[in-house]
């Protein structure tokens, strides 16, 4: 459809702007403005771009910071909020002071309101996909509190004078489909003109009195469970600078368009200590907030972190977004990394996530229940660490899972280890931190780590295959290592037993006796 131009209106508007020395729609600009000079359109006269083919539009190229990386840094935000007056209302259960994912307000003796608002720039190029991701992200705060979303109001900023309005339609269409899936009704909203595209929602939900889940109640001994991989911020930034990892981005988009509804239902059914969702401040930023408010410390096992394909490799190559720097500033000296923790694992936890998973702090004796509830709902998850009593907010990064204040690498038995994975190599470190493993073995360890990463076969399935193979080899050190690693990935003991029986089928009685001995020793510890 050809856009009609009212020349007399254009002339009248432009003459007025020139007389004032400023564009009447944007006083920062002179007349004729850059839009008129480049596109021959006068926005002040109501002229808009003609409808175009938007199938190849790249929304992330139209914004400075993509997705939740567009948020104000956590350190700046906390400093600002600390100066504001205290809101005094006896009905507030969780508000500004708590700094939780959503606010909780008492309505009556049985019902509380849970409310949140979120708005950010596109993190993917497709408008429809961005709308779905945005709605998922905004609903996530309600799920993290254990609430049920009920209604939504939209917040939309759009450069209507320079971009096709069809983009707005597709964004809202995608968002409404997700809201419908969540059982949340869009009641209305507000829109403004802006040079950058932004979309968000204010969500209101309900929660039964006494049933809300907070981020400030993690306790010593809890297991930390994460329900989605991390790395969306790194992948999005790489896309903006023409370093796109196609498979990584595709997997991240599917994850970001997945609601945390099922994960929240599993959490509620289990009864957990605490929860927060992972978004703009990154895994370490949100975990630091959880630990500071809970007055506890956390240990993260970096070898169990679920990461989207390509994100670690990009970090190794120096593709580190600015949001990482801001999130690292917020965590500060509270992040303590072991000597063997590589730089990419230090950086991945600062990646600004969009529509990330739930980080659940669950008592150790309830972990099996949570795992079963998550599996029943087909929710992917990984055990990534533990909570312990220590300086509030401290996060320790280690490679190998273990208990206690200090992680000590134990030497393998002199007979050696048939597995050359990086974790086994690290277990051969001397007390002083100098590697006793030849460089060739380390190189082979890197190869094995690459082979066991997610490809056509899921990483979890590959770990079960590797476990079956090390059982067949009757290498007790390897069996112990991979048994621990598999548990950290959320693989159950029953699944490990089934994998071991596959090895026993091939190797016979000697393999069965070796595995039985291993289990006996492990259970006696």
N, C-alpha and C positions, 0 to 999 in steps of 0.2 A: 504494500500500500504506500503510495507516494505521500510524503508529508507536505501538507499545504502550508505555504508561507504567506502571511498577511504583511505585505510590504509596507503599507501605511502604518501599521502598528509597530513594525520593526523600526521604521524611520523615527517615529515619535519617541519610542523608548530609548533608542541610541542617542538621539539628540539631547534628551534629558540627562543621560549618563555623561555625555561628553561635556555638557555645561557644568555639571557638578565636579567633573574630574575624577569620578569614581563610578564603577558599575553599580547600578542600583540593587542588583541581586547579591553581589559580593564586593563590598567596599574595598577589599584588598587589591582588587583588579581595576585596571583602566579600561576604557571602551575605545576601540573594540577589544574584547577579551580574547584569550588564547583559543577558546572553543570556537569563536567566530572565525578567527584567522585560520584555524586548522580544518574546521568542518563546515564553515559557511552557515552556522546556526547561531541564532541569538536566543539563549536560554531565557533571558528576561522577558522576551516577547512570547514565551510559551512554546518555542520551537524545540522539537526533540528529534533524536536520531531515528532514521527509518529502521524498521525491523530488519534484522540481519540473521545470517546463519550463525548460531552461537554454539554449534556442535564442537567447534575446536577452541572455544574460549578457555583461557587459563586464568582462573580466578586468583590463584596464589601469586601471579605476576602483577596483580593490581594492588597489592597491599605491601606494607613495609615488613610487618611481622605476621606470620601466618598462624592461625589457630590460637591456642591458649598462650602462645609466646607473645601475644599482643597485650597480655595483662600487665598491670603495674607490678614491679618487683615486690616480692614478699617483704623484704627488709624495709623498703619505703612505706609500704602499706601498714606494717605493724607499728612503725614509728609514728605515723599519722594517727592511727586509731588510739594509740596510748595517750594522745593529747586531748582527745575528745571527752566531753563530760559523760559521766556514768548515767546510763538510762535506768531509772528506778521504777520498776513495775513488778509487783509480786507475782504476776501471771507469767513472767518470763522464766522459762526453764533453761533455755540456752540462747544467748544473744551475742552481742558484740564482745563482751568480756571473755566468753568461752572460746571464741574464734573457731567454732566448729563448722562443719560443711554446710549446715542449714540451721535456721533458727527454729526453736520449739516454743510454742506459746499455749498456755493452758486455756481451754475453752470451758470445760466443766470437769467434774470428777472422773469422767471416763474417757474423754477425748481431748487430744492436743492437736493444734495446727503445727505443721512443719513447713517452713517457707524458705525459698532460695531464689536467687536471680543470677543469671550468667549471660554474658554477651561477648562475642569475639569475632575475629576476621576469618575468612575462608582458610581451611587447612588442606583442601583438595581443590582440583580445578573444575570439577563437575558441579554445577549449581544444585542439582537434585540430590546428589550424594552429600554435599555440604549441609543441606537442610536436614537430612536424616542424622548426620553426625552431630550437628548442633543440638537437636532435640535430645539425642541420647546423652550428650554431655550435660545438658541442663537438668535432665531428670536424675542424673547420677547422684547428685547431692541428697536428694530425697531418699534414694535407695540406701545410701551410705548411713543414713540415720535410722534405717529400719522402717521408714514411712511408706505410705501408699499415695502416689500422686493423684490429684483430683482435677485441678484446673490449671490453665496456663494463659498467660498474656504475652504477646510477642513484642519484641523490640527490634526495629529494623532501621538501619541506616544505609542509604544507597545513593550513588551518583547518578540520579535520574536524568541529569542533563547530558551525560556522556555515554551511558551504557543502556543497552536494550532492556526494557521493562520485563521481558520474558524471563530474564534471569531471576527477578524477584519472585515471579510466579512459581518457577521450578524449585527455588529454595523453600518457599512456604509449603508447596505441595509435598516435598520430601519430608519436611518437618511434621506436617499434619498426619502423614501415614504412621510415623513413629509414635506420635502422641496417641493416636487411635490404638496402636498396638499396646501401649502402656495403660489404656483406659483413662486417659487424661484429656479433658475437653478444652479446646482452644476457645476462649471467650471473647477475645478481641486483642488490642495491642496499640502500639504507637510507632509511627515512622517519621524519620527526618531525612533531609538531604545531607549528604556527606561525601567527601572525596573518596573515602574508602568504604568498601562493603562491610557491614557488620550485621550480625543476626544473633538474637538471644531470646530467652524466655524467662519470665518470672513464674515459678511453679509453686502452687499451694497443694499441700497434701495433708493427710491425717495420720495419726498414730495413737494407739491405745496408751492410756496413762501408765507410766512405768515401763513401757516397752521400747523406748528410744535407745539407740546405740550411739555412744559418744566416742570421740577420738581421744578423750583424756582419761580413759579407764583401763589402759593396758597394764598388765601386772607381770611381775617377775615370773619367769618360767613359761610364758605364753609362746606359742608357735606363730610365726608370721607367714600368712598365706596371701599370694597375689593371684588375681583371677584373669589378668590379661598381660600379654607381653608389653615391653616398653621400647621406646625408640622412635615414636611418631614425630617428635620434634626434629630429630636429626634427619629423618627421611624427607620431611616436608621442606626443611631448609635446603637440603641437597637438591631437591626438585627445583627450588627457586633459582639456584645458581647453575642449572643445567648439569647436575651430577646425579640424576635420578636413577634409583634402583627399582626397576619395574616390578619385580616379584615382591620386594620388600614393601613397596607402596601399596600394591594390590592387597597383600595380607593385612597391612595396617588399616586400609579403608574398610575391609570386611569387619575387622575388630572394632573400629570406631563406630560402625553402624549397628553394633550389637548392644542391646540394652543390658544394664546390670541388674535387671529385674530378677532373673533366675538365681543369680549369685546372692542377691539380697534375701530371697526367699529361703535359700539354703542356710544362710547366716542366722536368720530369725528362727528357723526350725531347730538349729543347733543350740543357740544361746551362747554368744561369744563375749569376750571382754570389751573389745573396742573395734572401731572400723573408721576408715577414711577412704575417699576415692582419690585416685592419682590423676591429677590434671596439670595445670600450669606451672606449679612449683617443682614438678618432677618427683620421682620416687623418694630421693633423699630429702627433698624439701618438705614433703608431706609427712614423711616418717619422722623428721626432726621435730615438726610441730606436735605429732602424736606423742613422742617421747618427752618433750619439754612439758607438755600439759599433764602427762601421766607421771612425771618425775621418775622416769626410768631410762635405761639405755637399750640399744639394740645392736645385735650382731647380724650382719648380712653375709650369706655364703654366695660369693659372686659366681661360683661355678654352677649355681642352680638358678640364676636369674634368667627368666624367659625374655628373649630379645628378638625383635623382628629382623628378618634376614637383611643383611647389608649394613645395618646400623653400626655395628662394632667396626666393620671394615672402613666405613666412612670416617669414624672417629680416629682410627689409626692413621688415616690419610690427612688428618687435620681439618676435616669438615666439622667444625664445632660451632654451633649457633651462638649468637649473643645471649640468648635466654639462658644457656648453660652457665655463662659467667654470672648473670644476675642471681640465679638459683644457688650457685656455689657461694656467692657472697652472703646469702641468707643463712646457709648452713655453717659457713665459716670454719673455725677450728674444731667444731664438733665432729667432723668426719675424720676418722683415724683409719688409714689404710695400711694393711700389712705389707711387708717388704716385697712379697711376691705378687701383689695385686697390680695388674697392668693399668696403664693410664686410661685405656678405653673403658675399663670397668669402673674407674673413678668417675669418668665423664658421663657414662650412660645413665647413671642415676640422677643426673641433673637435667636430662632431656625434658623439655617442657611437653608434657603429654596432653593430648586432646581426647576426650572420651576414653580415658584409661580405665583400668579395672579397679576392683575394690581391694584395699589392703586390710586384711582381717587379722586381728590379734586374738587367738583362740587358746584357751587352756589346753595343755598337752593331753590331758585325759579326755578332751572332747574333740581332738583332732580327727580321729577315725570317724566320728559321727559327721563332722563337717565334710570330710572327704567323700563319704558315702552320699550325703545330701547333694553335694556339687555334681558328682558323677551321675546321680539319678536324673539330674536336670541338664546333663550334657554340657556342663560348664568346665572349660579348661582352667587349670590352676597349677601353681607350683609352691612348694614350701621354700621360702627364700631366706629365712633366718629365725631368730629367737629374741625374746625380750629378757633382759636381766637387770638386776639391781645395780645401779651405778649412777654416775653423774647425769642429771637430767638432760636429755637431748643428744647425748653422745651416740654416734653410729660407728661401729667398728666393721671394717671390711676384711673378710678373710676368704681363703680359697677352699678350705676343707672344713666340713661341718664338725663341730665339737662343742663341749660344754666348758664352763669355767671362765674366769676373768682373762686368762692368757691362752692363746692358741699355740700349741707346741707341735711342730712337725715331728712325727715319729719315724725313725729309720725302718726300712723294710728288713726282713730277715736276710741273712747272708746268701741264702739260696737264690735271692733275686726275685724279679717280678716279670711275668711274661707280657704284661700290658705296658705300653710305652705312652699312655695318655698323659697329658700335661699334669694332671692331678697326681699321678703316680710319681712323675719326675719330681714334683714339688715335695712329695713325701720323703724324698731322699735328701733333702736339704740338711746341712749340718747345723748344729746349735748356733753357730755364729752367722748363719745366713748365706754361707758360700756353697754354691751348688756342687754336689759330688757326682752329678750325672753328666756324661759326655754330651757334647753339643749335638752329635749325630742322633742321640736318643731324644734329645729335646726337639730336634727338627722333626723326627718321626712322630713325636707327641703332638706337634702342631698339625701334622697331616691327619692323625687320627681324630683330633678335635674337629677338623674340617669335615671329615667323613661322617662323624656322628651328629653333625648339625642337621637341622631340618631341611629336607629336600623333597623328593618325591615321596619319601617315607617320613612320617612324623618323628621328631626327635625322641619322643617318649617311647615309641615302638623300637627305634634303633637302640635305645638304652637297654631294653629288655633282650634284644638280640645279642648285644655285647655281653650282657650278664650271663646269658645262656652259654656263650662261647667261653667265658673265663671259668665258669663252673666245669665245663667239659675239659678245660686245660688243667683243672685241679690246682690252680694257683690260689692259695688261701689269702694271700695279701690282696690280690686283684679282686677276689670275691668279696672280701670285706669292704674294699674301697667302693666298688660298684653297687654293692648292696646299700651302703650309706647314701651314695649319690642318688640312686633310684628313689629311695624313700624321700629324699629332699625334693625330688621332682613331682612328688604326689603319687608315685607308684606304690601300690599296697604290697604287703608281705605275701598275700595270697597270689597276686600276679607274679611275684618273684619266684614263689614256689612252683608255679606252673611253668615258668621259663626254665627253672632248674630241672624239672622233670623231662623237658625236651632234650636237655643235655644227657640226662640219665638214660633216656631211650637209646641214644647213640653210644654212650660210653659204658653203660652197664653198671655192675655192682661197685667197682672201684670209685666211680664218680658219685654214686649214691652215698657211699660211706664217707667220702670226703666232704660232701655237702652236709650230711648229718652231723659230722664232727664240727664243722664250721658253725652250724646253728646252735649246737650244744655250748660251744665256747662263748658265742655271742650272748646267748640267753643267761649265761652264768655271770656276765660282767655286772 
